[in-house]
Amino acid sequence: MLREILLGFVRVHILHHAAEEPFFGSWMMGELASHGYDVGPGTLYPILHRMEEDGYLTSEERTEGGRNRRYYRATALGREALAEARAKAKELTREVAPGDGGPASPSDS
């Protein structure tokens, strides 16, 4: 179950970076690793393909230095999803972050 929850965060990371500039898969694996996510190609590429099939990402193949790479970027739908995810993340952070001054939990009453 924890893995599924964390993969939701991975998808938001993907949308965030895809909205900033196109990226390729191995770069994204390194970026996710720098945030503590252990995501290999067998996990990442199916996520990218599914997000593309669902209309959140688009991709194009580029040849650089004799090497073919597929670059992903966010679509309009992906940017809308990212905006909603950001709003939900802010709301969630206010609720679950310790010492945030948010509303008291029911057990505090």
GIRADA-V616241 format. One record per backbone hydrogen bond with DSSP energy under -1.0 kcal/mol. CO is the residue of the C=O (numbers start at 0). NH is the residue of the N-H. If there is no record, write none. Layout:
BEGIN
co:CO nh:NH
co:CO nh:NH
END
This chain:
BEGIN
co:0 nh:4
co:1 nh:5
co:2 nh:6
co:3 nh:7
co:4 nh:8
co:5 nh:9
co:6 nh:10
co:7 nh:11
co:8 nh:12
co:9 nh:13
co:10 nh:14
co:11 nh:15
co:12 nh:16
co:13 nh:17
co:14 nh:18
co:15 nh:19
co:16 nh:20
co:17 nh:73
co:22 nh:71
co:23 nh:27
co:24 nh:28
co:25 nh:29
co:26 nh:30
co:27 nh:31
co:28 nh:32
co:29 nh:33
co:31 nh:34
co:31 nh:36
co:32 nh:35
co:36 nh:38
co:39 nh:42
co:39 nh:43
co:40 nh:44
co:42 nh:46
co:43 nh:47
co:44 nh:48
co:45 nh:49
co:46 nh:50
co:47 nh:51
co:48 nh:52
co:49 nh:53
co:50 nh:55
co:50 nh:56
co:51 nh:54
co:55 nh:74
co:57 nh:72
co:59 nh:70
co:61 nh:68
co:63 nh:66
co:66 nh:63
co:68 nh:61
co:70 nh:59
co:71 nh:22
co:72 nh:57
co:74 nh:78
co:75 nh:79
co:76 nh:80
co:77 nh:81
co:78 nh:82
co:79 nh:83
co:80 nh:84
co:81 nh:85
co:82 nh:86
co:83 nh:87
co:84 nh:88
co:85 nh:89
co:86 nh:90
co:87 nh:91
co:88 nh:92
co:89 nh:93
co:90 nh:94
co:91 nh:95
co:92 nh:96
co:96 nh:99
co:104 nh:107
co:105 nh:108
END
